[in-house]
Amino acid sequence: DRDFDDIVKDAIAAAHGKNAKAIKALLDVDTLKASKNQKADVEKAIKALTEAEDSKMLFGEDQPAPVGKIGAIGKVTGGTSGDSFLDSIRAAAGLPVNQNNNGGNNGNN
């Protein structure tokens, strides 16, 4: 039984399985345990899962986590002006862009 579990675990890893428990639940374990050539049959069953529409998302390389700063919702960071977001909106609307960086309150609003 332990040998069978190792065969399944190795086959899932070789197929780049993302969730071994979910993948194993999709296999017909009883039939595969009774097989005379367990290793080949397990690999064949997992290959079928990698190609099936309803299970292929369980396989593949993990996507790397996105890199960058996560700020408050709606908060714009960076740029040369403290009001870069407002400046870009004003420019898009054809309005003069705030040049003195005093919080967008230059008396021309």
Secondary structure, 3 states (H helix, E strand, C coil): CHHHHHHHHHHHHHCCECCHHHHHHHCCHHHHHHCCCHHHHHHHHHHHHHHCCCCHHHECCCCCCCCCCCCCCCCCCCCCCCCHHHHHHHHHCCCCCCCCCCCCCCCCC
